Amino acid sequence: MPSAPSITPPLPEISAPDWQVAAGLTAYPRALKIMQERVAAIRAGGAPELVWLVEHPPLYTAGTSARPEDLRDAARFPTFVAGRGGQWTYHGPGQRVAYVMLDLGRAHGALRARDVRAYVAGLEEWLIRTLARFGLRGERRAGRVGIWIVDRRSGGEEKIAAIGVRVTRWVSWHGVALNVDPDLRHFSGIVPCGIREHGVTSLRAQGVHAGLAEADEALRAAWTEVFG
C-alpha cells in the first residue's frame, strides 16, 4: 500500500503586539518594574509582546555608556540608572516614550530573528516613517545614535528622537523617545547622548502642531510597515 502523505502542521499564528497608553505621568522606577515583569512573562510564554506608550515627569537617565561629566546639572531633576545602552537622556512631559518589548527570537516583518543590529535599524526606520507623516525628513547619521533632522530655521542638524535598548534573553525592552512638544531647555542639564556639537528639537519647534495623541496615531500606523 502506498504510504500516507505527510501532513505538515500549520505554523502557530503569531499575534500582533499589545499597544497600551499609560495615563498621566509614569514614574521612572515604576516603568522599569513593569518592563521587567513583562519581559519575564514574554520569555515564559505567558504574555504577548507589548508596545507601551508613556510620558514621564522631568528626569534624566543614564545608559551603560554615560559619563559623569555629561551630567551638567545633577540637582535639576531626578536621575536614574536605566540599564539600557547609550548615554544620558532626558525624559519629560511632551515627549512620547515608546517602550518596545518584543521576542527577538522570531522574525518581525523583514527583520531577521536574533539580530540586534537589524532590530535597532527597524526602530530607526519606524521613527523615520513616523516623522514623514508630519512632513519631516528624519535621517540616520553614522556614529550618532537617534534620528536627526535639518532644522527649518537654522539649517543645522538637530536630534528629534532618541533610541536606547536592552535585550534580555532575546526579549527587548526600553525603546525610543520622540520629542513632540517637550521643554527643550530641560535638555541643557545633560549632554544628550554624549553629543556636544548638535542640539535637540521637537515637532513643535519644527512648526508641527501635534499632540501626543497624533504622535501615537502616526507611530502605530508606521509600525506595521516595518515590523509587520
C-alpha positions in Angstrom: 0.0 0.0 0.0 1.3 3.5 -0.7 2.3 5.4 2.3 0.0 8.1 3.5 1.1 11.6 2.5 2.8 13.5 5.3 0.9 16.5 6.6 2.8 19.5 7.8 1.1 21.0 10.8 0.2 24.7 10.3 2.5 27.2 11.9 1.1 28.8 15.0 -0.5 32.2 14.4 1.6 35.0 16.0 -0.5 37.8 17.3 0.5 41.4 16.9 1.9 43.2 20.0 -0.4 44.7 22.5 -0.5 48.5 22.4 -1.0 50.4 25.7 -1.0 54.1 26.5 -0.2 54.9 30.1 -2.4 57.6 31.6 -0.8 60.7 33.1 2.9 60.8 34.0 4.6 57.5 34.8 7.3 57.4 37.5 10.6 56.0 36.1 11.1 53.3 38.7 7.5 52.1 38.1 8.2 51.9 34.4 11.3 49.8 35.0 9.4 47.4 37.2 6.6 47.0 34.7 9.0 46.4 31.9 11.0 43.8 33.8 7.8 41.9 34.7 6.5 42.0 31.2 9.9 40.8 29.7 9.9 37.9 32.2 6.3 37.0 31.2 7.1 37.1 27.5 10.1 34.9 28.0 8.0 32.4 29.9 5.4 32.4 27.1 2.7 33.8 29.3 2.2 37.3 27.8 2.1 38.8 24.3 4.6 41.3 23.1 4.0 45.0 24.1 4.5 48.5 22.8 3.9 50.7 25.8 3.5 54.4 25.2 4.5 56.5 28.2 5.0 60.1 29.3 7.4 60.7 32.2 7.8 63.6 34.7 11.1 65.5 34.1 14.1 63.3 34.7 17.5 62.2 33.4 18.5 58.6 32.8 22.0 57.2 32.4 22.7 54.4 30.0 25.6 52.0 30.3 28.0 54.3 28.5 27.0 57.5 30.4 29.9 59.7 31.5 29.6 61.5 34.8 30.9 64.8 33.3 28.0 64.8 30.8 25.5 65.4 33.7 25.8 69.1 33.8 23.2 69.9 36.4 22.7 66.9 38.8 20.4 68.9 41.1 17.9 70.0 38.4 15.9 66.8 38.0 16.0 63.3 39.5 18.5 60.9 37.8 18.2 57.2 37.3 20.4 54.4 36.1 18.5 53.0 33.2 20.4 49.8 32.4 19.9 50.3 28.7 22.5 51.1 26.1 23.6 54.6 25.4 24.5 57.7 27.4 22.4 60.4 29.1 18.9 61.0 28.1 16.1 63.4 29.2 12.5 62.4 29.6 9.7 64.7 30.4 6.2 66.0 29.6 5.5 66.5 25.9 7.9 63.7 24.9 6.4 60.3 23.8 8.4 57.4 25.1 7.7 54.1 23.5 8.9 51.0 25.4 9.1 48.1 23.0 9.0 44.6 24.4 9.4 42.0 21.6 10.5 38.4 21.3 13.6 38.8 19.1 13.9 35.1 18.9 11.5 35.3 16.0 11.4 37.4 12.9 9.2 40.6 12.7 8.3 41.5 9.2 11.5 41.7 7.2 13.6 41.8 10.4 15.6 38.7 11.0 15.4 36.8 14.3 18.2 37.2 16.8 19.7 40.2 15.0 20.0 43.2 17.4 21.5 45.4 14.7 18.5 44.7 12.5 16.2 45.5 15.4 17.8 48.8 16.1 17.7 49.6 12.4 14.0 48.7 12.5 13.4 51.2 15.3 15.2 53.9 13.3 13.0 53.2 10.3 9.9 53.2 12.4 10.7 56.7 13.7 11.7 57.9 10.2 8.3 56.8 8.8 6.5 58.3 11.7 8.1 61.7 11.1 7.3 61.5 7.4 3.7 61.5 8.3 4.2 65.0 9.7 6.2 66.2 6.7 9.6 65.9 8.3 12.6 64.1 6.9 14.2 62.1 9.7 17.7 60.7 8.9 20.3 58.5 10.4 23.9 59.7 11.0 26.9 57.5 11.2 28.4 57.5 14.7 25.3 59.3 16.2 22.5 57.3 17.8 19.0 58.5 17.2 17.1 60.3 14.4 18.2 63.7 13.1 16.6 66.4 11.0 17.8 69.6 9.4 16.3 72.5 11.4 14.0 74.5 9.2 15.3 77.8 10.6 19.0 77.4 11.2 19.8 74.7 8.7 21.8 72.9 11.4 21.3 69.2 12.3 19.3 68.5 15.5 18.1 65.4 17.2 14.4 64.8 17.3 14.3 61.2 18.6 16.5 59.1 20.9 17.0 55.3 20.9 18.2 53.2 23.8 17.6 49.4 24.0 18.3 46.5 26.2 17.9 42.8 25.2 17.5 40.1 27.9 17.5 36.5 26.7 16.3 37.8 23.3 13.5 39.9 24.6 13.8 43.6 24.0 12.9 46.4 26.4 13.4 50.2 26.7 13.0 51.7 23.2 12.6 55.2 21.7 11.7 58.7 22.7 10.1 61.2 20.3 10.2 64.9 21.1 6.7 66.1 20.4 6.5 69.3 22.4 8.8 69.0 25.5 10.5 72.0 27.1 13.7 71.9 25.1 15.5 73.9 27.8 15.4 70.8 30.0 18.0 69.1 27.8 20.6 71.6 28.9 21.2 69.8 32.2 22.9 66.9 30.3 25.0 66.3 27.1 22.3 64.4 25.3 23.7 61.1 24.2 27.2 62.5 24.6 26.9 64.7 21.5 28.0 68.3 22.2 28.1 69.8 18.8 24.5 69.4 17.9 21.2 70.4 19.6 17.8 68.9 20.1 14.5 69.8 18.5 10.8 68.7 18.5 7.8 68.5 16.3 6.6 71.8 17.7 9.9 73.5 17.2 9.7 72.5 13.5 6.3 74.0 13.1 4.3 70.8 13.6 1.4 71.5 16.0 0.6 67.9 17.0 0.0 66.4 20.4 0.8 63.0 21.9 -2.4 61.5 20.5 -1.5 62.5 17.0 2.0 61.2 17.5 0.6 57.9 18.9 -1.5 57.5 15.8 1.4 58.1 13.5 3.6 55.6 15.5 1.0 52.9 15.2 0.4 53.5 11.5 4.1 53.3 10.8 4.7 50.2 12.9 3.2 47.6 10.6 5.2 49.0 7.7 8.4 48.0 9.5 7.6 45.2 11.9 4.7 43.5 10.1 
